[in-house]
Amino acid sequence: MSGFDWPGLMRLGVRGLGLAPRDFWALTPAELTLMLGRDGAGALDRARLDDLARAFPDTTTGDDDG
């Protein structure tokens, strides 16, 4: 599970904000947060980005275009 209340967030986006479902799903989390009037607290910071990079490292297949 992702830890997100997707049905609740979609209700807020579609019913609360009047978005079409395709527009809701096209939003980034930051855009949705802003539209919901949140201040962005808990946004991705450098430390969290580093944690994610360690947990999900980029992998290469040997097809380096560089």
Secondary structure by P-SEA (a helix, b strand, c coil): ccccaaaaaaaaaaccccccaaaaaaccaaaaaaaacccccccccaaaaaaaaaaccccccccccc
